[in-house]
């Protein structure tokens, strides 16, 4: 083995992400296209400097550093397009606070190691005093993003309650905030973190009510045939949990260590 090649292999084991990719150039580096969004505050968004960042994004970047045999590249899009883009091979992984449900599991592969948790509640205008649980949403207009787990929760409820809730499908983000603030809808389904963020940054005037509808573990979604990549992602996540990296990212971006809820 030449001296230069030996140095490259050493760098592959201990260098930064970019070092690792260069070091692995002697072999095959597989590019992985990661689908994510830009409008989910602190999870995946564009910061004031025009950079894509957030908890999910930075978790992927850390995984990328630890897997020199892969090169992870982001592709941003509307949340509602993520699952179709995965199914049609336009992306390879979804990183957008995704949780399991039976419909998704029929078609896609979830990696085995959760990296976050997502407790969801009914969210209403701060002045609303009548809606206190999902049962109080009967006959009400509730906006959620199409293909989201919030939509799945409402659809599942409607199947056993004679379509009692009027589900309004939205692009999410600012649209739902504005509709709820102006009274065009009665509620949405979201997390306490998102409610607090919206109230702090855009005076959304929201509050979360009732018990959690779900406290689901969060995973990456892949195509069914990507078992090898899924296993490698799990390997990196286990290392990140063990050395505290994942907890630090959760505290930095989400304000507390949600990892303990996802174990």
C-alpha positions in Angstrom: 0.0 0.0 0.0 1.4 3.5 -0.9 2.0 6.0 1.8 -0.5 8.4 0.3 -3.3 5.7 0.3 -2.5 4.8 3.8 -2.9 8.4 4.9 -6.2 8.6 3.1 -7.5 5.5 5.0 -6.4 7.0 8.3 -8.3 10.2 7.5 -11.4 8.2 6.6 -11.5 6.9 10.2 -11.0 10.2 12.0 -11.6 13.2 9.8 -14.6 15.5 9.3 -17.5 14.7 7.0 -15.8 16.2 3.9 -12.5 14.5 4.8 -14.3 11.2 5.0 -15.9 11.6 1.6 -12.5 12.3 0.0 -10.9 9.5 1.8 -13.6 7.1 0.6 -13.1 8.1 -3.0 -10.9 5.0 -3.5 -14.1 3.0 -3.1 -17.8 3.6 -3.9 -19.6 6.4 -2.1 -23.3 6.2 -2.5 -25.2 9.4 -2.8 -28.4 9.6 -0.7 -31.0 12.2 -1.5 -32.8 13.3 1.7 -36.2 14.9 1.3 -37.1 17.6 3.9 -39.0 20.8 4.2 -38.3 24.5 4.8 -41.3 25.7 6.9 -41.1 23.6 10.1 -39.6 25.9 12.7 -36.5 24.4 14.5 -36.9 21.1 12.7 -36.3 21.9 9.1 -36.2 25.6 8.0 -34.2 28.3 6.3 -32.4 30.5 8.8 -31.7 34.3 8.6 -28.5 33.5 6.6 -30.4 31.5 4.0 -29.1 28.2 5.3 -31.2 25.0 5.6 -30.9 23.9 9.2 -32.9 22.6 12.2 -33.0 19.5 14.3 -33.8 17.0 11.6 -31.4 18.6 9.2 -28.5 18.6 11.7 -29.2 15.1 12.8 -28.8 14.0 9.1 -25.6 16.0 8.8 -24.2 14.3 11.9 -25.1 10.9 10.4 -23.4 11.9 7.2 -20.2 12.5 9.2 -20.3 9.1 10.6 -21.0 7.1 7.4 -18.1 7.8 5.0 -19.5 5.2 2.5 -22.5 7.5 2.0 -22.9 11.1 0.9 -26.2 12.7 2.1 -27.6 15.5 0.0 -30.8 17.5 0.8 -33.7 18.2 -1.5 -36.4 20.5 -0.1 -40.0 20.4 -1.1 -43.6 20.8 0.3 -44.4 18.3 3.0 -47.3 16.9 1.0 -44.9 15.9 -1.8 -42.4 14.0 0.3 -44.1 10.5 0.4 -44.8 10.6 -3.4 -41.2 11.7 -4.1 -39.9 8.8 -2.1 -42.2 6.3 -3.8 -41.1 7.6 -7.3 -37.4 7.5 -6.5 -36.9 11.2 -6.5 -35.5 11.0 -3.0 -34.2 8.2 -0.9 -35.0 9.2 2.7 -37.5 11.5 4.4 -36.3 13.6 7.3 -39.3 15.6 8.6 -40.4 14.5 12.1 -42.1 11.4 10.6 -44.0 8.9 12.8 -45.3 5.5 12.0 -48.9 4.7 11.0 -50.3 1.6 9.3 -50.8 3.3 6.0 -47.2 4.4 5.8 -45.9 1.1 7.0 -47.7 -0.7 4.2 -45.7 1.1 1.6 -42.5 2.3 3.2 -39.6 1.2 5.5 -39.0 3.0 8.8 -35.5 2.7 10.2 -35.4 0.8 13.5 -33.9 3.4 15.8 -36.1 6.4 16.8 -34.4 9.7 17.1 -37.1 11.9 18.6 -40.7 11.9 19.9 -43.6 13.9 18.8 -46.5 14.4 21.4 -49.5 15.9 19.6 -52.5 17.7 20.9 -55.6 19.5 19.8 -54.7 23.2 19.3 -57.2 26.1 19.3 -57.3 29.9 19.5 -56.3 31.1 22.9 -59.7 32.6 23.5 -61.6 29.3 22.8 -63.2 27.9 25.9 -65.4 25.2 24.4 -62.9 22.8 22.7 -61.1 20.7 25.3 -60.6 17.4 23.6 -60.8 15.6 20.2 -64.5 14.8 21.0 -65.2 18.5 21.0 -64.1 18.8 17.4 -67.4 17.2 16.1 -68.9 19.5 13.6 -65.8 21.7 13.6 -63.4 22.7 10.9 -59.9 21.3 11.7 -57.0 22.1 9.4 -54.0 19.8 8.9 -51.4 19.2 6.3 -52.3 16.5 3.8 -50.4 13.2 4.3 -49.3 14.3 7.8 -49.8 12.1 10.9 -52.2 14.8 12.2 -54.4 14.1 9.2 -54.1 10.4 9.9 -55.3 10.9 13.5 -58.3 12.8 12.4 -59.1 10.4 9.6 -58.9 7.4 12.0 -61.3 9.2 14.4 -63.8 10.0 11.6 -63.9 6.3 10.6 -65.4 5.4 13.9 -67.4 8.6 14.5 -69.4 9.0 11.3 -67.1 11.6 9.8 -67.9 13.9 12.6 -64.9 16.3 12.1 -64.7 18.5 9.0 -61.1 18.0 8.0 -59.6 20.9 6.0 -56.4 20.0 4.1 -53.8 22.8 4.1 -50.2 23.4 3.0 -49.5 23.9 6.7 -47.3 26.5 8.3 -48.5 30.1 7.9 -51.7 29.1 6.3 -53.0 27.2 9.4 -51.7 29.9 11.7 -53.6 32.6 9.9 -56.8 30.5 9.6 -56.9 29.6 13.3 -56.1 33.2 14.3 -58.9 34.7 12.2 -61.4 32.0 13.1 -61.8 30.5 9.6 -61.0 27.1 11.3 -61.7 25.9 14.8 -58.6 23.9 15.5 -55.6 22.0 14.3 -53.4 19.2 15.6 -49.8 20.0 16.6 -47.2 19.9 19.4 -46.7 22.1 22.4 -43.3 23.0 21.1 -44.8 24.3 17.8 -47.6 26.2 19.7 -45.0 27.9 21.9 -42.8 28.8 19.0 -45.7 30.2 16.9 -46.9 32.3 19.8 -43.5 33.7 20.5 -42.5 34.5 16.9 -45.7 35.5 15.1 -48.2 36.1 17.9 -50.3 33.1 16.7 -52.6 33.3 19.8 -52.8 29.5 20.1 -53.1 27.0 23.0 -52.9 23.2 23.2 -55.7 21.5 25.1 -56.5 18.1 26.5 -54.4 15.0 26.8 -51.9 14.0 24.1 -53.6 12.3 21.2 -50.3 10.4 20.5 -46.8 10.5 21.7 -45.2 8.8 18.8 -41.6 8.0 18.2 -39.9 9.7 15.2 -38.1 7.9 12.5 -36.6 8.3 9.0 -38.7 6.8 6.1 -37.1 4.9 3.3 -38.2 2.6 0.5 -38.7 -1.0 1.4 -35.6 -2.2 -0.4 -33.2 0.2 1.5 -32.6 -2.2 4.4 -28.8 -1.7 4.2 -29.0 2.1 4.4 -31.6 1.8 7.2 -29.2 -0.4 9.2 -26.3 2.1 8.7 -28.5 5.0 9.8 -29.4 3.0 12.9 -25.8 2.3 13.6 -25.0 6.1 13.5 -28.0 7.0 15.6 -27.0 4.5 18.3 -23.5 6.0 18.4 -25.1 9.5 18.7 -27.3 8.4 21.5 -24.4 6.8 23.3 -22.0 9.7 23.1 -24.7 12.3 23.9 -24.7 14.0 20.5 -28.4 13.4 19.8 -29.4 14.8 23.2 -27.3 17.9 22.7 -29.0 18.5 19.3 -32.4 18.1 20.8 -31.7 20.6 23.6 -30.2 23.1 21.1 -33.0 23.0 18.6 -36.1 21.9 20.6 -35.3 23.3 24.1 -35.3 19.9 25.9 -34.1 16.4 25.5 -36.9 14.6 23.8 -34.7 11.6 23.2 -35.6 10.1 26.6 -39.2 9.9 25.4 -38.0 8.1 22.3 -36.0 5.3 23.9 
